Amino acid sequence: MSTALLAASQTLQAVLLAALQGDGILSVLFPPLGPSVVSLATPDGMVDQDQTGVSVWLYRVVRDEQLLNRPPSRLPPDRLRPPPLPMRLHYLMTPMMRGNAGEPAPETDQHVLGAVLRSFHQQPILAGAALAGALRGTDRQISVRLESPGLEELARVWDTLDQPYRASLCYEVSVVEVESEQPDAHGPPVLRSEPELGQARPLLLEGALP
């Protein structure tokens, strides 16, 4: 599905919002009690929109080279489904909290960082009811892994933003599959040899008619 990347982002967004709403101290800052949000915008995008909360910014998308050459999936014995494109998504998660007078709130930012770390440490695999968007109701699962990029790499990321550096976290989400829209292809049936006969015959899947 072409919406797989968006669905992965929406899943992170929903999981984080639930975690922040369940925090005994931070809950008053997020809906329904407070105005702060979990946004998919960049940190400077949240500043432009005068928003407080957490920026969950998808800043890098790369192919999973290890899964790239998977063979097509076989459905009925004579049909092949093109393999999906496996992707790894890299997110920068940045608290964007402010005090009562609109000034930075480093103490609250650090509390939010702790809540983010705790949430994905407790739930590193997201599946079932945790999925959102186009992934909701599917049997997919995605893994969320904390990354530790070097200072130089992190500086390059922040150089793209029109904001001074703020304490943030980097996470990799994998594997997100972008499915092909090509129709299923016809393929030869799977054959298996019969040693006792020295012949081969089509392999009938369980439940298929002979």
C-alpha positions, 0 to 999 in steps of 0.5 A, a space after each residue: 500500500 502506498 500509505 504504509 509510511 503514513 500509517 507507520 507514522 500515525 501508529 507512532 503518533 497514536 502510541 505516543 499520545 496514549 503514553 503521554 495521556 497516561 502519565 500522571 504529570 504530563 497528562 494535564 498538558 495533552 488532550 483532553 486536558 491540555 493543548 499540546 499535541 503529538 505532531 508529524 510536523 518538523 520542530 520548526 513546523 510546530 513553531 510556525 503553527 504555534 504548537 507545543 508537544 512532541 515532533 515525530 519527524 520522519 527525516 530519512 527513508 531507506 530500503 532494507 537491502 537484506 529483504 530487497 530480493 525476496 521472491 514473489 509470494 505464491 498464493 494459489 499454486 499457479 499465481 505469484 504476487 510481486 514482493 513488497 518494497 521493504 523500507 526502514 524509517 528513521 524518525 527524530 522525536 523532539 519535545 517542543 514544550 513551553 512554560 506559562 510565559 512561552 519560554 522553553 521548558 527544559 524540565 518538561 522536555 526531559 520528562 517527555 523524553 523519558 516518557 518516549 523512552 519508556 513507551 517504546 522500551 515497554 512496547 518495541 513491537 507494534 501490532 494488532 490494536 496498536 496499529 493505526 491508519 491503513 495498518 489498522 486491522 491487518 496482521 502486520 507488525 513494526 519494530 521500533 528501535 532506539 538509535 544513537 547517531 553520532 554528533 556529526 550525523 545529528 548535527 547534519 539533521 538539525 542543520 536542515 531545520 530553522 531551529 536551534 538544537 534541542 534534546 531529541 531522540 532518534 528511532 528506526 522503524 522497520 520493516 514497513 512494506 510498500 506493496 506493489 500495485 501490479 496484478 498477480 502474475 501467472 506462474 508454473 505450479 510448484 512441482 515435487 518429485 515422487 521418488 517411488 515413481 521417478 516422476 513429478 506432479 503439481 504440488 497441491 496446497 492444503 484445501 486445493 481441489 485435485 
